[in-house]
Amino acid sequence: MKSVNILFLALLFGPALSPGLRAQDEPPAGLAEVELSRSRACVGSLARLAVLDAALEPIARRLDRMNTLGRAVSLEKSDDAEPFDLSDPLEAEVARWFAADSALAVRYLAEPDSALLEERQTARTAILDRIRSTMEAAAEEGQAKAQEGAPVREAAQPCEGAILVRSAVLEACATTESPVCEAAAAQEPNSTGGFVDSPEDLWDVEQYRPWSQTGPLQVGPDGGLGGARTAAQARRGNITFSVSLAPLIVRRSELTEEQIRESEANLDSLGFTFDHPLFVMAPGLEIQAVLPPAPLGGETHYVLHFGDLSGDDVIWSTERGTQGRVQASFVATESMLARLQAGEPVSLTALRIPEAEGSESQAEAVFTLTLLQVGQATRVAALVQYMASGGLSRDLVRLVPPGAGG
């Protein structure tokens, strides 16, 4: 998706747009057609995805088992891997290695000899190499299958987490077997869950997550930096979007000298304290959205904004593309931080904008989702203070000492 010139958008927006940003009681005109089509297509897409996952699942189990074998050999603990499947060549080799290694250990205890230690080490290295090479072959096979199945996963993306229209699903299930068919048939007519009885019912499905509590910077389970983040999410039907405020931390080695100077100048203008020889930092906003696979009302653009889209309300914008998922991150300006801390509501609006810039027609709002303001002012302010006061910088020095280089 292409970014839109924000000045151009500002010229299109005026007081006449504000009424269109009120909560829409009526669903967009194209909602029924889009959601019925999605539900029918998902029957086949989820069936093909199930076939792909079934083909990959044995490889995943095999890799997991080989990880267990390798760990058991490394720790010299056969109990961690028993019982062995002796019909499997690799497992049989590992079982024989444990038996041989145990015999060598007994001989060494009876008569210590460095040659026995060397023999044990050579055999241990050989069996680990054998496990590793077998794992690499299995991983390559899995990767090849996953790449072949990439179009299948891409086609199933609009179905992931989507609420489907039961009648359309059952209609498609008449000619296609799919895991979703049994689930749709099992639902009671008025029950809740992954189905609605009519596409219009989707517009009544609303979910909101208020701005989350934020904590200090920390190292996550994957070894990456995490924490120091607050986020909120809104959902209506199958449309969701979230906004996060978090520090953008980048290695200096990945930037040019000019980019480093610009980053440091930005922090100086904000009055932020940050000092680490390995990294630069900027307060950042991230938007993630799951959008309709086709326009619901002729929308041409999506805009993240404060207020009613008049004046300087626009935060970020993009043209509508063919992808249903959007993710973007960018540096938050001083004005954005101030308005977030003031508790101003943040919304995502789908707009129908006239093609010609000289057109007398004004931009029209097709639908708008607005984040809850609950906790916004206090939690954003706490995170901004943490980034600005030097607390973030001190924690980063503690987690990644300047001399560590990692």
C-alpha positions in Angstrom: 0.0 0.0 0.0 1.2 3.5 -0.8 1.4 6.3 1.7 -0.8 9.3 0.8 0.2 12.9 0.8 -1.2 14.2 4.0 -1.4 17.8 2.7 -3.6 16.6 -0.1 -5.8 14.8 2.4 -6.0 18.0 4.5 -7.2 19.9 1.5 -10.0 17.4 0.9 -11.2 17.3 4.5 -13.5 20.0 5.9 -16.4 20.5 8.3 -18.7 18.6 6.0 -16.8 15.4 6.8 -17.5 15.4 10.5 -21.0 14.0 10.5 -19.7 11.0 8.6 -17.4 10.2 11.5 -20.2 9.5 14.0 -20.8 5.9 15.0 -22.4 4.1 12.1 -25.6 2.3 13.1 -26.1 1.0 9.6 -23.5 -1.4 8.1 -21.7 -0.2 4.9 -23.6 -0.9 1.7 -21.1 -3.6 0.5 -20.7 -5.4 3.8 -23.1 -8.3 3.0 -21.6 -9.0 -0.4 -18.0 -9.0 0.9 -18.7 -11.1 3.9 -20.9 -13.7 2.1 -18.1 -14.0 -0.5 -15.5 -14.4 2.3 -17.5 -17.1 4.1 -17.9 -19.2 0.9 -14.3 -18.8 -0.1 -13.1 -19.7 3.4 -14.6 -23.2 3.2 -12.3 -24.2 0.4 -9.3 -22.1 1.7 -9.5 -23.7 5.1 -9.8 -27.2 3.6 -6.6 -26.6 1.6 -4.9 -25.2 4.6 -5.8 -28.3 6.7 -4.3 -30.5 4.0 -1.1 -28.4 4.1 -0.9 -28.5 7.9 -1.5 -32.3 7.8 1.5 -32.7 5.5 3.7 -30.5 7.6 2.7 -31.9 11.0 4.7 -35.2 10.8 7.8 -33.2 9.8 7.3 -30.9 12.8 6.9 -33.9 15.1 10.0 -35.5 13.6 12.0 -32.3 14.2 10.8 -32.1 17.7 11.8 -35.7 18.4 15.3 -35.1 16.9 15.7 -32.1 19.2 14.9 -34.4 22.1 17.5 -37.0 20.9 20.1 -34.3 20.5 19.5 -32.9 23.9 19.6 -36.3 25.5 22.9 -37.1 23.8 24.4 -33.7 24.8 23.4 -34.3 28.4 24.2 -38.0 28.2 20.8 -38.8 29.7 19.1 -41.6 27.8 16.1 -41.4 30.1 15.2 -38.1 28.5 14.7 -39.8 25.1 13.5 -43.4 26.1 11.8 -45.5 24.8 13.6 -45.5 21.5 11.9 -46.6 18.3 14.3 -49.2 17.0 12.5 -49.4 13.7 13.7 -45.8 13.0 17.3 -45.8 11.7 18.3 -42.7 13.6 16.8 -43.7 16.9 18.4 -47.1 16.6 21.8 -45.4 16.1 21.2 -43.2 19.1 20.2 -46.3 21.2 23.4 -48.1 20.1 25.5 -45.0 20.9 24.1 -44.9 24.5 24.8 -48.6 25.0 28.4 -48.2 23.6 29.1 -45.0 25.5 27.9 -46.7 28.8 30.3 -49.6 28.2 33.1 -47.1 27.6 32.3 -45.3 30.8 32.4 -48.5 32.8 35.8 -49.4 31.3 37.1 -45.9 32.1 36.0 -46.1 35.7 37.7 -49.5 36.0 40.9 -48.3 34.3 41.2 -44.6 33.6 42.7 -44.0 30.1 42.8 -40.8 28.1 42.3 -42.9 24.9 38.9 -44.0 26.2 37.9 -40.4 26.8 39.0 -39.5 23.3 37.0 -42.4 21.9 33.9 -41.4 23.8 34.2 -37.8 22.6 34.7 -38.9 18.9 31.7 -41.1 19.1 29.6 -38.4 20.7 30.5 -35.9 18.1 29.7 -38.3 15.4 26.2 -39.1 16.6 25.5 -35.4 17.2 26.6 -34.7 13.6 24.3 -37.5 12.4 21.4 -36.1 14.3 22.2 -32.6 13.0 22.4 -33.7 9.4 19.1 -35.6 9.6 17.5 -32.5 11.2 18.8 -30.3 8.4 17.4 -32.6 5.8 14.0 -32.7 7.5 14.0 -28.9 7.9 14.7 -28.5 4.2 11.9 -30.8 3.3 9.5 -28.9 5.6 10.7 -25.6 4.2 10.1 -26.8 0.7 6.6 -27.9 1.5 5.9 -24.6 3.3 7.1 -22.6 0.3 4.9 -24.7 -2.0 2.0 -24.0 0.3 2.6 -20.3 0.6 -0.2 -19.5 -1.9 -2.5 -21.7 0.3 -1.6 -19.7 3.4 -2.0 -16.4 1.6 -5.4 -17.4 0.4 -6.5 -18.4 3.9 -5.3 -15.1 5.5 -8.8 -13.4 5.2 -10.2 -16.4 7.1 -7.8 -16.3 10.1 -9.7 -15.1 13.1 -12.7 -14.1 10.9 -16.3 -14.5 12.0 -18.1 -16.3 9.2 -21.7 -16.2 8.0 -23.2 -19.6 8.8 -25.6 -19.9 5.9 -22.9 -19.1 3.3 -20.6 -21.6 4.9 -23.2 -24.4 4.9 -24.0 -23.5 1.3 -20.4 -24.0 0.3 -20.1 -27.1 2.4 -22.7 -28.9 0.2 -20.0 -29.4 -2.4 -16.8 -29.1 -0.4 -15.5 -31.0 2.7 -13.8 -28.6 5.2 -13.0 -28.6 8.9 -15.2 -25.5 9.2 -18.3 -27.4 8.0 -18.8 -29.5 11.1 -18.3 -26.4 13.3 -20.9 -24.4 11.4 -23.4 -27.2 11.5 -22.9 -27.8 15.2 -23.7 -24.2 16.2 -27.2 -23.5 17.6 -29.1 -21.0 15.5 -28.7 -18.2 18.1 -25.4 -19.2 19.7 -22.3 -17.1 19.7 -18.9 -18.1 18.5 -17.2 -18.0 15.1 -20.4 -17.6 13.1 -23.3 -15.1 12.7 -26.6 -15.8 11.1 -26.5 -12.9 8.7 -23.7 -10.6 7.4 -25.5 -7.6 8.9 -25.1 -9.2 12.3 -21.3 -8.7 12.0 -21.8 -4.9 12.4 -23.1 -5.6 15.9 -19.9 -7.4 16.9 -17.7 -4.8 18.7 -14.7 -5.5 20.9 -12.3 -3.1 22.5 -9.1 -3.4 24.5 -8.2 -0.3 26.5 -4.7 1.1 26.6 -2.5 -1.5 28.3 -0.3 -1.2 31.3 3.3 -0.5 30.4 6.4 -1.8 32.2 10.2 -1.3 31.9 12.4 -2.4 29.0 13.2 -6.1 29.3 14.6 -9.1 27.4 11.9 -11.4 26.0 11.9 -15.2 25.8 13.4 -14.9 22.2 16.3 -12.8 23.4 14.9 -9.6 21.9 14.0 -6.4 23.7 10.4 -6.1 24.8 8.3 -4.2 27.3 8.1 -0.4 27.4 4.9 -0.5 25.3 1.3 0.5 25.6 -1.4 -0.4 23.0 -5.1 -0.4 22.4 -7.3 -2.3 20.0 -10.7 -2.0 18.4 -12.8 -4.4 16.4 -16.1 -4.2 14.5 -17.1 -7.2 12.6 -14.1 -8.6 10.9 -12.2 -5.2 10.8 -9.6 -4.8 13.6 -6.9 -2.2 14.2 -4.5 -1.5 17.0 -2.1 1.3 17.8 1.0 0.9 20.0 3.4 3.4 21.4 6.9 2.1 22.1 10.5 3.1 21.7 12.0 2.4 18.2 15.5 1.2 19.1 18.0 0.7 16.2 21.6 -0.2 16.1 23.9 2.7 15.1 25.7 0.3 12.8 22.6 0.0 10.7 22.3 3.7 10.1 24.3 6.4 8.3 26.0 9.2 10.1 23.4 11.6 8.8 20.5 9.4 10.1 22.2 9.2 13.5 22.5 13.0 13.7 18.8 13.4 12.7 17.8 10.9 15.3 19.8 12.7 18.0 18.5 16.1 16.9 14.9 14.7 17.2 15.5 13.6 20.8 17.0 17.0 21.6 14.0 18.8 20.2 11.7 16.5 22.3 13.8 17.0 25.4 14.5 13.3 25.7 17.5 11.9 27.5 19.1 8.9 25.8 22.7 7.8 25.8 24.0 4.4 24.5 27.0 3.9 22.2 25.4 1.0 20.4 21.9 2.3 19.7 19.7 5.3 18.8 16.1 5.6 19.9 13.0 7.5 18.9 9.4 7.3 20.3 7.5 5.3 17.7 3.9 4.5 16.8 2.9 1.2 15.2 -0.4 0.5 13.5 -1.7 -3.0 12.7 -5.0 -3.6 11.0 -7.0 -6.4 9.4 -9.1 -4.8 6.7 -11.8 -6.1 4.4 -10.7 -8.2 1.4 -12.7 -5.9 -0.8 -14.2 -2.4 -0.4 -17.3 -2.2 1.8 -18.4 1.1 0.3 -16.0 2.2 -2.4 -13.3 3.2 0.0 -10.0 4.3 -1.6 -7.9 5.2 1.5 -7.5 4.4 5.2 -6.5 7.2 7.6 -5.4 7.0 11.2 -6.3 10.3 12.9 -7.3 12.3 15.9 -10.6 14.1 16.2 -12.9 14.4 13.2 -10.3 14.7 10.4 -10.2 18.5 10.3 -7.0 20.5 10.4 -3.9 18.6 11.5 -5.7 15.5 12.7 -4.1 13.0 10.3 -1.5 10.8 11.9 -0.9 8.3 9.0 -2.7 7.3 5.8 -2.5 4.8 3.0 -4.2 3.9 -0.2 -6.3 0.9 -0.3 -4.4 -2.1 -1.7 -5.1 -5.7 -2.4 -3.8 -6.9 0.9 -6.2 -7.2 3.9 -3.5 -6.8 6.5 -1.6 -3.6 7.2 1.4 -2.9 9.4 3.3 0.3 9.6 5.6 2.0 12.2 6.9 5.5 12.2 8.5 8.1 14.5 5.9 9.9 16.7 6.1 13.7 16.5 5.9 16.0 19.5 2.3 17.0 18.6 1.3 13.3 18.4 2.7 12.6 21.8 1.1 15.6 23.3 -2.4 14.8 21.9 -2.1 11.1 23.0 -1.2 12.3 26.5 -4.1 14.6 26.5 -6.4 11.6 25.9 -7.6 12.7 22.4 -9.4 9.7 20.7 -7.6 7.9 18.0 -9.6 6.5 15.0 -9.2 4.6 11.8 -11.4 5.8 9.0 -12.1 4.3 5.6 -12.5 7.1 3.1 -13.9 7.4 -0.4 -11.8 10.1 -2.1 -12.6 11.5 -5.5 -10.0 10.5 -8.1 -9.4 14.0 -9.4 -7.9 16.5 -7.0 -9.9 19.3 -8.6 -13.2 17.5 -8.1 -15.9 19.4 -6.3 -16.9 16.2 -4.5 -15.6 16.0 -1.0 -14.1 12.9 0.7 -16.7 10.7 2.4 -16.2 8.4 5.4 -17.4 4.8 4.8 -16.8 3.6 8.3 -14.8 4.6 11.4 -13.4 2.6 14.3 -12.3 4.5 17.4 -10.0 3.2 20.2 -11.2 3.4 23.8 -9.7 6.3 25.7 -9.7 4.3 29.0 -6.2 4.6 30.5 -4.8 6.4 27.4 -3.7 9.7 29.1 -2.1 8.1 32.1 -0.4 5.2 30.5 0.9 7.1 27.5 2.2 9.8 29.8 4.0 7.2 32.0 5.7 5.7 29.0 6.7 9.0 27.5 8.1 10.0 30.9 10.1 6.7 31.0 11.5 7.4 27.6 12.2 11.1 28.2 13.7 10.9 31.7 16.5 8.6 30.9 14.9 5.5 32.6 14.8 3.7 29.3 18.4 4.6 28.5 19.6 3.3 31.9 17.7 0.0 31.5 19.1 -0.5 28.0 22.6 0.0 29.3 21.9 -2.6 32.0 20.4 -5.1 29.6 23.0 -4.5 26.8 26.2 -3.2 28.4 28.1 -0.9 26.0 31.1 -3.3 26.0 29.0 -6.4 25.2 28.4 -5.4 21.6 25.3 -7.7 21.5 
